[in-house]
Amino acid sequence: MTALALNPEFAINPDPRCACVMLLDTSGSMAGAPIEELNAGLRAFQADIQEDGLAKRRVEVAIVTFGGTVRTVQDWVSAGSFQAPLLVPEGGTPMGQAMAQGVQMVKARKQAYKEAGLSYYQPWVFLITDGTPTDEWHSAAELVRRETAARGLNFFAVGVNNADMSALKTITDRTLKLNGLSFRELFLWVSQSQKGISRSKTDEQTPLAPVTFGSPA
């Protein structure tokens, strides 16, 4: 079965796509204010990106959480149809499994675009964590670096509170330390960046919005 048959929206909307998968730490250490601010940030992202008619059509969002287990709480959906989930904290921090899943989701989505004849922008993988990986994560970090070097994706990592920043820097050069719990500012930056990308040509390097929510690690 073709990608067009599997996803009729591809036929209805042939615009180029920008895939953005968010890997979100929902481990037990995120309980209280951190998870509340994370949920508020996701709602701000939804409201902001849905104000942009072009981004609503071109940006696609998926969310993977890692807290005890790894879950796809939102499979690929257009930004216009995105509904911010309510995340609940529990368990450890299986970051390695989450990263591997995120990369595989991006690769599968790009293949679906190709089969449907759609052009696409370089996908984003956006990881947020407040801790240290509790599973084997080095092989996933190497996978991320290979995909990044091959320009298969852009990978961003944001550390919150007591996040293991040395581990994040092993994964990607695009590593930031969040100022406090500035999740709303962070997700508005993601939204603004995705809006800018959606207005560009697929082969252009689009400048990112200025970072005001954190600092380079």
Secondary structure as GFF3:
##gff-version 3
##sequence-region A 1 217
A	DSSP	alpha_helix	3	6	.	.	.	ID=ss1
A	DSSP	alpha_helix	8	12	.	.	.	ID=ss2
A	DSSP	beta_strand	18	25	.	.	.	ID=ss3
A	DSSP	three_ten_helix	28	30	.	.	.	ID=ss4
A	DSSP	alpha_helix	33	49	.	.	.	ID=ss5
A	DSSP	alpha_helix	53	58	.	.	.	ID=ss6
A	DSSP	beta_strand	59	66	.	.	.	ID=ss7
A	DSSP	beta_strand	70	78	.	.	.	ID=ss8
A	DSSP	three_ten_helix	79	81	.	.	.	ID=ss9
A	DSSP	alpha_helix	95	116	.	.	.	ID=ss10
A	DSSP	beta_strand	124	129	.	.	.	ID=ss11
A	DSSP	alpha_helix	138	149	.	.	.	ID=ss12
A	DSSP	beta_strand	154	159	.	.	.	ID=ss13
A	DSSP	alpha_helix	165	171	.	.	.	ID=ss14
A	DSSP	beta_strand	175	178	.	.	.	ID=ss15
A	DSSP	alpha_helix	183	198	.	.	.	ID=ss16
A	DSSP	beta_strand	214	216	.	.	.	ID=ss17
###
